[in-house]
Amino acid sequence: MRFSAVAAALLPVGVALAQTTHVVKVGGNASLTYTPNQLTGVADGDVIQFQFLDKNHTVTQSTFAAPCSNITDATGTVTGVDSGYQFVPAGATQFPVWQITVNNASAPLWFFCRQATHCQAGMVFAVNPTAAKTFDAFKANAAQSVAVNGSPAPANGTTGSTGAPASSASGSTGGAASTGGAAVGTAAASGSTPSPSAAGTAGNGASALSFSGATLLSLAGLSLGLLL
């Protein structure tokens, strides 16, 4: 009986330890890519950590049908999660980090970079794509997209739009992510413009972490591209 009680008490801890952190690099080597550009097998409670390596990119939630547009409700209010523009100066040794927690992995999640025409150029990302809605089809839809919601930020990242606010995503997008606790290196922090409501918790499966803390991400020997 004592053993059973102990096992039951330890079970929640075991479940928590089973959660996985998936690392995705944003840009790098002047490329307009997320690496990897898709994740499969992501489970409820998993964390996806985005490491911004160069230029001035975003991670913005969209839908399969409209890859290069923010998710909005009937009033036009943006409801998808959004990292905001994360500016990385040339020669940086410290880089912004932003992450989301997937609360409902039962449906695919779709993301893009809303800087200029990066989305149309193929800078898109998917979580748990399916046989019916593949990443390749999502990317092909993006290439044919015309409009991008949200104003592009200037290349230097110091002024301009802060980007779409992050909150809950609509039910059709599946388990949206909550954005959270970004650890931002000081070299990039001065120019970054995170979403003003990035600390909110999404209502349908995704939670967003706010930009806070002083953890630094240093990547030695990284080749950085030119700014836009």
Backbone bond lengths (Angstrom), bond angles and torsions (degrees), N, CA, C in turn:
res aa  C-N    CA-C-N  psi(-1)  N-CA   C-N-CA  omega(-1)  CA-C   N-CA-C  phi
1 M - - - 1.448 - - 1.517 110.84 -
2 R 1.339 115.02 -42.23 1.469 117.50 179.24 1.521 110.74 -62.44
3 F 1.339 115.96 -41.35 1.460 120.19 -179.24 1.526 110.25 -62.14
4 S 1.322 117.00 -42.42 1.459 121.01 -179.73 1.518 110.88 -62.43
5 A 1.326 116.27 -40.47 1.459 119.92 -179.81 1.516 110.63 -64.92
6 V 1.325 116.73 -41.42 1.461 120.65 179.41 1.522 110.27 -65.44
7 A 1.328 116.46 -43.31 1.464 120.19 -179.53 1.511 110.63 -61.36
8 A 1.317 117.56 -42.19 1.452 121.24 179.69 1.519 111.00 -64.83
9 A 1.320 116.25 -37.57 1.455 120.18 -179.44 1.519 111.39 -68.42
10 L 1.333 116.78 -32.28 1.455 120.59 -177.16 1.528 113.18 -85.01
11 L 1.311 118.07 -13.77 1.458 121.13 -175.19 1.527 113.57 -57.80
12 P 1.337 119.72 -46.70 1.464 118.46 179.37 1.515 112.43 -59.37
13 V 1.327 117.32 -34.42 1.462 120.31 178.61 1.518 109.91 -64.87
14 G 1.318 116.65 -43.30 1.460 120.29 179.30 1.507 112.09 -61.42
15 V 1.342 116.08 -40.25 1.459 120.21 178.92 1.515 110.53 -63.58
16 A 1.322 116.58 -41.97 1.468 120.39 -179.77 1.518 111.07 -63.15
17 L 1.353 116.06 -40.26 1.456 119.40 -178.75 1.514 111.95 -67.87
18 A 1.338 117.45 -21.27 1.457 121.15 -177.82 1.520 112.20 -77.13
19 Q 1.298 118.15 -14.46 1.455 121.21 179.43 1.523 110.29 -64.63
20 T 1.327 115.59 145.20 1.466 121.54 -174.06 1.521 110.90 -114.80
21 T 1.328 117.08 142.38 1.462 122.34 171.72 1.524 108.47 -103.65
22 H 1.309 116.39 121.78 1.463 123.09 179.14 1.532 108.10 -102.58
23 V 1.317 117.91 128.39 1.459 122.17 -178.37 1.519 109.78 -101.24
24 V 1.331 115.59 129.38 1.464 122.17 178.19 1.523 108.14 -125.03
25 K 1.314 117.58 126.85 1.458 122.00 178.67 1.525 109.04 -91.58
26 V 1.320 116.04 133.09 1.458 122.33 -177.99 1.520 108.61 -105.43
27 G 1.339 116.14 115.96 1.455 120.11 -176.03 1.520 110.50 74.30
28 G 1.312 115.89 -146.82 1.461 121.70 -176.05 1.515 109.92 99.90
29 N 1.330 116.70 134.44 1.463 121.81 -178.64 1.526 111.55 56.06
30 A 1.334 116.12 33.00 1.465 123.02 177.82 1.519 112.89 61.28
31 S 1.326 118.06 20.21 1.460 120.93 -178.18 1.524 110.82 -91.06
32 L 1.317 116.28 149.99 1.467 121.93 175.72 1.521 107.85 -97.95
33 T 1.330 115.22 71.94 1.454 120.15 -174.89 1.522 110.78 -145.69
34 Y 1.329 114.18 157.95 1.455 122.39 162.71 1.527 105.48 -106.60
35 T 1.328 116.54 135.08 1.465 120.29 -177.69 1.530 109.74 -125.46
36 P 1.368 116.86 112.60 1.462 127.98 -2.66 1.527 110.60 -72.07
37 N 1.331 116.44 163.12 1.462 119.37 -179.05 1.525 112.77 -89.32
38 Q 1.332 117.06 -3.24 1.454 120.66 174.75 1.527 109.67 -155.05
39 L 1.324 115.32 151.17 1.459 121.76 176.49 1.524 108.39 -125.39
40 T 1.304 116.28 137.93 1.455 121.30 175.53 1.533 109.03 -121.79
41 G 1.299 116.18 158.33 1.451 120.10 179.13 1.514 114.16 73.19
42 V 1.337 117.63 16.86 1.463 120.72 177.08 1.523 108.79 -72.80
43 A 1.318 116.46 133.70 1.463 121.85 -175.47 1.522 111.21 -111.14
44 D 1.316 115.38 164.72 1.462 120.57 175.26 1.531 109.43 -55.07
45 G 1.319 115.89 135.15 1.455 120.85 178.94 1.513 114.16 89.26
46 D 1.332 117.99 -11.13 1.470 120.22 177.91 1.526 110.10 -68.35
47 V 1.322 115.24 150.82 1.459 122.53 178.10 1.521 108.93 -108.49
48 I 1.325 116.87 136.25 1.463 121.76 173.19 1.519 106.99 -113.13
49 Q 1.312 116.27 116.74 1.461 122.36 -176.46 1.524 109.17 -104.68
50 F 1.324 116.23 123.39 1.458 122.30 -179.90 1.530 109.47 -102.58
51 Q 1.325 116.17 125.00 1.462 122.07 179.99 1.527 108.19 -110.05
52 F 1.334 116.47 113.09 1.456 122.30 -176.55 1.531 109.63 -85.08
53 L 1.336 117.27 122.11 1.462 120.90 -169.74 1.517 114.93 -107.28
54 D 1.323 118.43 -23.12 1.468 118.78 179.08 1.524 110.37 -164.91
55 K 1.321 115.66 176.62 1.463 124.12 177.89 1.521 112.50 55.65
56 N 1.342 117.13 -137.62 1.464 121.74 -173.49 1.529 108.30 -149.87
57 H 1.326 116.41 82.31 1.454 121.96 -171.40 1.526 111.96 -109.39
58 T 1.341 115.20 170.39 1.462 121.90 171.65 1.521 109.19 -130.52
59 V 1.321 115.19 164.97 1.467 122.75 165.46 1.519 104.38 -121.03
60 T 1.330 116.52 107.36 1.457 122.59 -171.54 1.520 109.81 -124.58
61 Q 1.328 116.84 131.52 1.457 120.27 -177.92 1.526 111.07 -76.70
62 S 1.329 115.70 137.75 1.457 121.74 177.24 1.522 108.82 -135.80
63 T 1.334 116.97 -158.57 1.456 121.87 177.45 1.521 109.05 -128.15
64 F 1.308 116.37 164.88 1.458 121.19 178.98 1.525 110.62 -61.57
65 A 1.323 116.94 -39.56 1.466 120.61 -176.28 1.525 112.97 -76.21
66 A 1.322 117.30 -26.14 1.472 121.39 -178.65 1.522 108.32 -132.50
67 P 1.324 116.75 76.20 1.475 121.16 -171.23 1.520 114.53 -62.02
68 C 1.332 117.85 -29.70 1.470 120.48 -172.72 1.518 112.50 -106.95
69 S 1.310 118.01 26.25 1.459 122.02 -179.64 1.521 110.29 -130.62
70 N 1.344 115.12 140.97 1.464 119.82 172.99 1.524 110.15 -59.71
71 I 1.320 116.45 151.51 1.456 120.51 171.96 1.531 108.49 -78.20
72 T 1.328 116.97 128.11 1.461 121.32 179.37 1.521 109.92 -129.16
73 D 1.338 115.45 159.26 1.460 119.57 175.51 1.529 109.25 -92.96
74 A 1.323 116.11 -170.50 1.466 120.56 -175.72 1.526 112.55 -64.18
75 T 1.326 117.15 -22.75 1.470 120.30 -179.82 1.524 112.57 -90.43
76 G 1.335 116.37 -2.66 1.458 119.60 -178.74 1.513 113.61 90.65
77 T 1.330 117.30 1.87 1.459 121.44 178.82 1.524 109.91 -74.97
78 V 1.320 116.75 131.82 1.459 121.10 179.64 1.523 109.47 -69.61
79 T 1.334 116.65 129.08 1.460 120.82 -176.72 1.524 113.54 -121.46
80 G 1.318 118.38 -5.78 1.459 120.66 177.77 1.514 111.54 -85.47
81 V 1.320 116.42 158.14 1.462 119.80 178.91 1.524 110.36 -73.25
82 D 1.315 116.30 153.84 1.458 121.57 -173.85 1.525 109.53 -155.20
83 S 1.314 116.98 130.47 1.467 121.00 179.23 1.509 112.73 -74.46
84 G 1.333 117.53 -19.69 1.450 120.52 -166.81 1.522 109.82 75.23
85 Y 1.335 116.49 167.30 1.469 120.52 179.85 1.521 110.55 -69.53
86 Q 1.325 116.09 130.50 1.461 121.97 179.70 1.523 108.88 -117.41
87 F 1.326 115.07 100.14 1.465 122.04 -176.47 1.523 111.06 -83.66
88 V 1.330 115.90 132.37 1.464 121.64 177.11 1.534 107.90 -124.69
89 P 1.322 118.67 114.25 1.463 120.51 -178.19 1.518 111.91 -71.67
90 A 1.317 115.48 156.92 1.463 120.50 177.10 1.528 109.48 -59.69
91 G 1.316 116.50 138.90 1.454 121.27 178.31 1.513 114.59 79.55
92 A 1.342 117.49 9.33 1.465 120.10 -178.67 1.525 110.95 -64.35
93 T 1.314 115.54 148.07 1.465 121.88 174.97 1.527 111.06 -118.02
94 Q 1.323 117.02 -4.91 1.453 122.69 177.47 1.525 107.06 -128.26
95 F 1.330 116.92 141.43 1.452 120.17 -168.28 1.520 111.91 -134.63
96 P 1.351 116.60 145.73 1.468 120.03 177.94 1.526 111.48 -66.00
97 V 1.315 115.60 144.10 1.462 122.27 175.70 1.527 107.13 -129.07
98 W 1.316 115.62 133.50 1.469 122.00 179.68 1.513 107.82 -137.34
99 Q 1.315 118.77 142.58 1.458 118.87 -175.89 1.517 112.21 -142.12
100 I 1.323 114.46 156.95 1.447 121.21 176.99 1.518 108.39 -126.60
101 T 1.325 115.94 152.55 1.454 122.14 173.89 1.522 108.35 -110.13
102 V 1.312 116.95 125.18 1.457 121.07 -178.57 1.522 108.73 -84.83
103 N 1.326 116.79 115.32 1.458 121.69 -177.72 1.522 112.88 -96.56
104 N 1.330 116.35 -16.86 1.466 120.14 179.42 1.520 107.98 -146.39
105 A 1.318 116.46 100.78 1.463 121.71 -175.89 1.522 112.61 -95.49
106 S 1.321 117.22 17.73 1.464 120.25 -175.43 1.522 113.25 -76.66
107 A 1.320 117.98 -14.69 1.467 121.98 179.12 1.525 108.92 -135.08
108 P 1.332 117.88 156.07 1.473 120.30 -179.16 1.524 111.70 -63.72
109 L 1.329 115.33 154.34 1.461 122.73 172.25 1.524 107.67 -119.33
110 W 1.333 116.05 142.80 1.468 121.34 -174.83 1.521 109.83 -127.75
111 F 1.338 116.88 139.94 1.463 121.86 -176.60 1.528 110.60 -141.76
112 F 1.342 115.59 160.36 1.463 120.74 177.85 1.523 109.77 -152.95
113 C 1.331 115.87 167.38 1.465 121.51 171.59 1.518 107.65 -98.04
114 R 1.336 117.27 124.84 1.461 120.02 -176.19 1.526 113.12 -96.14
115 Q 1.304 117.60 16.60 1.456 121.00 174.14 1.531 109.03 -77.21
116 A 1.345 116.54 120.98 1.460 122.43 175.66 1.535 110.41 48.54
117 T 1.343 117.18 -124.64 1.471 121.12 179.95 1.530 111.09 -111.41
118 H 1.317 117.12 30.86 1.465 120.05 179.84 1.528 111.50 -60.33
119 C 1.331 116.73 -38.34 1.462 119.95 -179.38 1.523 110.77 -61.88
120 Q 1.327 116.49 -48.73 1.463 120.20 -179.91 1.528 111.82 -62.44
121 A 1.332 115.81 -26.29 1.462 120.73 179.29 1.525 112.01 -81.26
122 G 1.332 116.70 -0.81 1.456 119.99 174.81 1.504 115.52 107.73
123 M 1.353 118.01 9.70 1.459 119.99 -179.41 1.528 108.81 -86.27
124 V 1.334 114.61 79.22 1.458 122.28 -178.83 1.525 108.77 -133.45
125 F 1.332 115.61 162.46 1.458 121.15 -173.35 1.523 109.17 -148.17
126 A 1.325 116.96 144.15 1.464 121.10 -178.49 1.520 111.45 -134.52
127 V 1.324 114.51 148.01 1.461 122.37 174.42 1.523 107.67 -118.35
128 N 1.317 116.10 124.16 1.464 122.98 178.35 1.533 113.68 54.39
129 P 1.341 118.47 50.68 1.471 118.82 173.10 1.525 109.91 -61.64
130 T 1.319 116.17 160.39 1.457 120.69 -175.88 1.525 110.51 -119.36
131 A 1.335 115.73 175.19 1.463 120.09 177.22 1.518 110.91 -65.28
132 A 1.328 117.07 -31.44 1.458 121.32 179.06 1.527 112.17 -80.30
133 K 1.325 116.00 -32.12 1.469 121.43 179.13 1.522 107.53 -127.95
134 T 1.326 115.48 90.54 1.457 121.23 -175.25 1.520 111.65 -88.33
135 F 1.328 115.43 162.28 1.456 119.32 176.04 1.523 110.56 -64.04
136 D 1.324 117.89 -41.10 1.469 120.80 -178.89 1.523 111.17 -60.62
137 A 1.332 117.16 -39.44 1.463 120.21 177.93 1.528 110.84 -67.68
138 F 1.328 115.85 -39.20 1.467 120.90 177.05 1.532 110.60 -61.04
139 K 1.332 116.66 -45.20 1.452 121.13 179.21 1.530 111.33 -64.77
140 A 1.327 116.32 -38.43 1.469 120.24 177.82 1.526 110.68 -65.05
141 N 1.337 116.86 -39.32 1.467 120.38 175.71 1.528 110.53 -61.30
142 A 1.328 116.00 -40.10 1.462 120.46 -179.44 1.525 111.20 -63.24
143 A 1.307 117.09 -40.39 1.466 121.25 -178.56 1.525 111.60 -62.12
144 Q 1.335 116.98 -25.26 1.453 121.18 -178.43 1.520 112.93 -98.94
145 S 1.342 116.71 0.17 1.459 120.56 -178.95 1.518 110.52 -71.82
146 V 1.340 114.86 150.64 1.465 119.58 -178.45 1.514 110.97 -107.15
147 A 1.328 116.83 -57.31 1.459 120.18 -172.82 1.519 111.24 -100.56
148 V 1.330 114.97 147.15 1.458 122.02 173.44 1.515 107.58 -120.17
149 N 1.320 116.73 123.60 1.465 119.51 177.07 1.518 110.34 -72.97
150 G 1.325 116.53 142.86 1.463 120.25 179.92 1.513 110.19 97.32
151 S 1.325 116.60 137.74 1.458 120.76 -177.80 1.520 110.88 -80.12
152 P 1.341 117.95 133.62 1.461 119.69 176.73 1.525 110.77 -62.25
153 A 1.306 116.53 145.25 1.459 120.69 176.02 1.521 109.07 -85.71
154 P 1.330 118.33 153.05 1.465 120.32 175.64 1.516 110.31 -63.80
155 A 1.322 115.96 156.58 1.458 120.41 -173.76 1.521 113.07 -61.88
156 N 1.337 117.55 -30.73 1.462 118.46 -176.91 1.518 113.15 -80.91
157 G 1.310 116.56 -8.96 1.460 120.32 172.82 1.506 115.92 71.66
158 T 1.341 118.49 8.73 1.455 118.96 -173.83 1.516 113.20 -93.91
159 T 1.328 118.08 -22.87 1.455 120.58 -178.78 1.507 109.56 -137.95
160 G 1.320 115.57 177.30 1.460 119.06 173.70 1.508 112.24 99.31
161 S 1.329 114.67 -163.37 1.460 121.22 -172.54 1.523 112.06 -61.63
162 T 1.316 115.72 140.43 1.458 120.14 174.16 1.507 111.09 -87.41
163 G 1.303 116.79 -5.05 1.454 119.85 177.35 1.514 112.18 91.61
164 A 1.301 113.60 175.44 1.461 120.26 -176.28 1.512 110.81 -72.23
165 P 1.346 117.07 140.26 1.451 118.76 177.41 1.512 111.93 -67.10
166 A 1.320 116.09 150.68 1.459 120.64 -179.97 1.514 109.21 -101.91
167 S 1.308 115.61 125.39 1.450 119.72 174.75 1.506 107.79 -150.63
168 S 1.316 118.39 -141.69 1.445 119.12 -176.23 1.510 111.21 -81.06
169 A 1.333 115.46 150.22 1.441 120.20 176.30 1.505 109.24 -98.95
170 S 1.335 116.16 155.96 1.451 119.19 -178.42 1.518 110.94 -69.14
171 G 1.324 116.77 155.82 1.456 120.96 -174.51 1.512 113.18 -58.59
172 S 1.322 118.06 -28.13 1.458 119.96 -176.46 1.514 112.55 -68.86
173 T 1.316 117.76 -17.59 1.456 120.21 -178.24 1.516 111.75 -85.36
174 G 1.312 117.76 -6.50 1.455 119.89 -177.78 1.513 109.81 83.16
175 G 1.326 116.47 -157.85 1.453 121.23 -174.00 1.491 112.26 -70.18
176 A 1.273 117.36 96.43 1.445 120.14 179.66 1.506 110.00 -67.36
177 A 1.311 116.93 166.70 1.439 118.97 -174.86 1.500 111.69 -110.23
178 S 1.321 116.62 148.57 1.439 118.44 175.13 1.507 106.78 -95.34
179 T 1.294 116.53 132.96 1.445 119.37 -176.16 1.490 109.45 -88.15
180 G 1.277 117.95 144.52 1.401 113.98 -175.40 1.483 116.12 -152.18
181 G 1.238 112.55 177.25 1.429 132.18 -176.84 1.491 114.79 -8.20
182 A 1.283 116.63 79.28 1.436 118.52 179.52 1.503 109.90 -77.46
183 A 1.306 116.49 135.43 1.452 120.60 173.69 1.511 106.67 -99.25
184 V 1.311 117.29 117.40 1.457 120.96 -171.43 1.515 110.26 -113.96
185 G 1.307 116.57 125.95 1.456 121.32 175.85 1.510 110.26 -69.72
186 T 1.313 117.88 145.94 1.451 120.81 -174.47 1.519 112.68 -64.09
187 A 1.307 117.98 -29.01 1.453 119.90 -178.53 1.513 111.41 -64.62
188 A 1.331 117.14 -30.78 1.458 120.48 -177.04 1.523 112.82 -102.24
189 A 1.322 116.38 -15.90 1.457 118.80 -170.91 1.518 112.69 -65.94
190 S 1.335 118.29 -33.36 1.450 120.09 -174.21 1.510 112.43 -66.64
191 G 1.330 117.07 -27.96 1.449 119.20 -177.21 1.507 114.35 -100.87
192 S 1.317 118.13 -8.45 1.454 119.51 -175.26 1.519 110.53 -76.71
193 T 1.333 116.42 149.84 1.449 120.66 178.93 1.518 108.86 -130.10
194 P 1.337 117.65 79.10 1.458 120.30 -177.64 1.518 111.67 -65.28
195 S 1.314 115.00 157.75 1.455 120.99 177.84 1.519 109.98 -57.58
196 P 1.338 118.14 134.63 1.472 119.94 -174.50 1.518 113.75 -63.19
197 S 1.330 117.95 -24.65 1.460 118.96 -179.57 1.516 111.27 -115.51
198 A 1.322 115.99 33.77 1.459 120.14 -176.50 1.512 113.41 -66.06
199 A 1.316 117.22 -11.03 1.461 119.18 -179.22 1.515 112.35 -87.61
200 G 1.321 117.39 -1.78 1.456 120.57 -177.53 1.515 112.09 -71.32
201 T 1.303 116.69 163.11 1.459 121.61 177.51 1.514 109.40 -108.85
202 A 1.311 116.28 125.30 1.449 120.29 -177.99 1.512 110.56 -72.08
203 G 1.318 116.24 148.55 1.448 120.14 -173.98 1.511 114.75 -87.30
204 N 1.350 119.30 -23.24 1.458 116.78 -177.33 1.504 110.58 -117.64
205 G 1.265 115.58 64.40 1.446 120.68 167.29 1.482 115.79 99.14
206 A 1.308 120.61 -3.20 1.441 118.86 -178.55 1.501 111.36 -128.13
207 S 1.303 117.42 140.01 1.458 119.92 177.49 1.509 109.41 -122.94
208 A 1.328 117.75 144.42 1.445 119.93 -176.39 1.503 110.77 -112.00
209 L 1.298 116.42 141.02 1.462 120.34 -179.20 1.513 109.54 -100.52
210 S 1.331 115.59 143.22 1.452 119.78 -179.57 1.516 110.53 -81.21
211 F 1.340 116.14 161.20 1.454 120.74 177.92 1.514 108.55 -81.07
212 S 1.330 115.94 107.13 1.448 119.56 -177.35 1.509 109.29 -154.50
213 G 1.326 116.06 169.60 1.448 120.03 178.01 1.512 111.48 86.39
214 A 1.334 115.78 175.65 1.453 120.39 -175.76 1.510 112.19 -129.51
215 T 1.328 117.45 21.16 1.455 119.89 178.79 1.507 109.41 -67.47
216 L 1.312 117.57 135.92 1.452 122.01 -176.95 1.510 110.17 -111.51
217 L 1.331 115.11 141.71 1.454 121.01 174.73 1.516 107.27 -110.16
218 S 1.325 117.65 113.09 1.451 121.99 -179.68 1.517 109.00 -113.15
219 L 1.314 116.25 128.78 1.453 121.22 179.44 1.525 108.39 -120.90
220 A 1.323 116.91 109.73 1.459 120.76 -177.82 1.508 109.93 -76.93
221 G 1.321 115.02 142.47 1.456 120.54 173.63 1.508 114.40 72.12
222 L 1.337 118.11 18.48 1.446 120.50 -177.93 1.518 110.04 -78.03
223 S 1.330 117.01 134.49 1.456 121.39 177.01 1.513 108.45 -92.15
224 L 1.340 117.27 113.79 1.451 121.00 -176.45 1.522 110.81 -98.19
225 G 1.338 116.29 143.65 1.449 120.65 -179.65 1.507 111.81 -86.19
226 L 1.324 115.67 173.54 1.451 121.79 177.49 1.507 109.38 -73.13
227 L 1.332 116.95 150.95 1.469 121.27 176.81 1.504 109.20 -73.68
228 L 1.338 115.37 157.29 1.466 119.80 177.63 1.518 110.25 -63.08
